[in-house]
Amino acid sequence: MLARDFSILLEPVVTPTSKKDISLVSGYNAYAQYIEHVMKTQKKELVSDMNLGTDYFTYIFGTADRGVLELTLASYIQAAIPKLTNVKATLLEQTQSSMLFEVLFTFFDGIKIQNNISCTIEVPL
């Protein structure tokens, strides 16, 4: 993953540590970050994009059917990011304070198709 640290004036800064305040994410890592953003945002929360996000409160307060939750999250992600197809969300672990999801997807950039990309997203409750 390409990561660059920037100063307050947005000039690149070379740091010896791997901890970054602000970083530039590119490639498939950018889509993993975008998926995380979609999963942690309540739908209609952002005034600039009222369709971005999920029904966050459904999984904060729980749902009776795990399959419905996974299918709903996958459809929200696919609707928010049109370049992704075959999105599948799987709940790996649930604790009192968080839920851990694995998201599998296919990416098409107009030239090549990358299948079976996965990322793990932790959503705080």
C-alpha positions as CSV (number, residue, x, y, z in Angstrom):
1,M,0.0,0.0,0.0
2,L,1.4,3.4,-1.0
3,A,1.2,5.7,2.0
4,R,2.5,9.2,2.2
5,D,2.5,11.5,5.2
6,F,1.6,15.2,4.6
7,S,2.2,18.3,6.7
8,I,-0.6,20.8,7.6
9,L,0.3,22.7,4.4
10,L,-0.2,19.4,2.4
11,E,3.5,19.0,1.6
12,P,5.0,15.5,1.7
13,V,6.9,14.7,4.8
14,V,9.3,11.8,5.2
15,T,8.8,10.0,8.5
16,P,10.8,7.0,9.9
17,T,7.7,5.4,11.5
18,S,4.8,3.6,9.7
19,K,2.2,5.6,11.7
20,K,0.6,8.3,9.4
21,D,-1.7,11.2,10.2
22,I,-2.9,11.5,6.7
23,S,-2.1,9.1,3.9
24,L,-2.8,8.6,0.2
25,V,-4.4,5.2,-0.5
26,S,-4.3,3.8,-4.0
27,G,-5.3,0.6,-5.9
28,Y,-7.5,-2.1,-4.3
29,N,-6.8,-0.7,-0.9
30,A,-8.7,2.4,-1.8
31,Y,-11.8,0.3,-2.4
32,A,-11.4,-1.5,0.9
33,Q,-11.3,1.9,2.6
34,Y,-14.4,3.0,0.6
35,I,-16.2,-0.2,1.7
36,E,-15.3,0.5,5.3
37,H,-16.7,4.1,4.9
38,V,-19.9,2.8,3.5
39,M,-20.4,0.2,6.3
40,K,-19.7,2.8,9.0
41,T,-22.1,5.5,7.7
42,Q,-25.8,5.7,8.4
43,K,-27.8,6.1,5.2
44,K,-28.9,9.7,4.7
45,E,-26.2,10.9,7.2
46,L,-24.2,12.7,4.7
47,V,-26.0,15.7,3.2
48,S,-23.6,15.7,0.1
49,D,-24.6,12.1,-0.8
50,M,-27.9,10.9,0.8
51,N,-27.7,7.4,-0.7
52,L,-24.2,6.6,0.7
53,G,-24.2,4.3,3.7
54,T,-26.1,1.4,5.2
55,D,-28.8,0.9,7.7
56,Y,-26.2,1.1,10.5
57,F,-28.7,1.1,13.3
58,T,-30.0,-2.3,12.2
59,Y,-26.8,-4.0,13.2
60,I,-26.1,-1.8,16.2
61,F,-29.4,-2.9,17.8
62,G,-29.2,-6.3,16.3
63,T,-31.2,-8.3,13.7
64,A,-32.8,-11.6,14.2
65,D,-31.5,-13.1,10.9
66,R,-27.8,-13.1,10.2
67,G,-28.4,-14.0,6.5
68,V,-30.6,-11.0,6.0
69,L,-28.0,-8.7,7.5
70,E,-25.2,-10.1,5.3
71,L,-27.3,-9.8,2.1
72,T,-28.5,-6.3,3.0
73,L,-24.9,-5.1,3.6
74,A,-23.7,-6.6,0.4
75,S,-26.5,-4.8,-1.6
76,Y,-25.7,-1.4,0.1
77,I,-22.0,-1.8,-0.8
78,Q,-22.7,-2.8,-4.4
79,A,-25.1,0.1,-4.8
80,A,-22.6,2.6,-3.4
81,I,-19.7,1.5,-5.5
82,P,-20.8,0.7,-9.0
83,K,-17.4,-0.7,-10.1
84,L,-17.8,-3.6,-7.6
85,T,-19.8,-6.7,-8.5
86,N,-20.5,-10.1,-6.9
87,V,-20.3,-8.5,-3.4
88,K,-20.7,-10.9,-0.5
89,A,-20.5,-9.8,3.1
90,T,-20.0,-12.5,5.8
91,L,-20.2,-11.9,9.5
92,L,-17.1,-13.5,11.0
93,E,-17.3,-12.5,14.7
94,Q,-19.6,-10.4,16.9
95,T,-18.8,-9.1,20.4
96,Q,-20.5,-6.6,22.7
97,S,-18.5,-3.8,21.2
98,S,-17.9,-4.7,17.5
99,M,-18.7,-6.8,14.5
100,L,-16.1,-8.2,12.2
101,F,-17.1,-8.7,8.5
102,E,-15.3,-10.2,5.5
103,V,-16.3,-8.6,2.3
104,L,-15.6,-10.5,-1.0
105,F,-16.0,-8.7,-4.3
106,T,-15.1,-8.5,-8.0
107,F,-13.5,-5.3,-9.4
108,F,-13.7,-4.2,-13.1
109,D,-11.8,-1.1,-14.1
110,G,-12.8,-1.1,-17.7
111,I,-9.8,-3.1,-18.9
112,K,-9.3,-6.1,-16.6
113,I,-11.4,-8.0,-14.0
114,Q,-10.0,-9.0,-10.7
115,N,-12.0,-11.7,-8.9
116,N,-12.2,-12.8,-5.3
117,I,-10.8,-9.7,-3.7
118,S,-11.4,-9.6,0.0
119,C,-11.1,-7.2,2.9
120,T,-11.9,-7.5,6.6
121,I,-13.9,-4.6,8.1
122,E,-14.5,-4.1,11.9
123,V,-17.6,-2.0,12.7
124,P,-17.9,-0.6,16.2
125,L,-21.3,-1.0,17.9
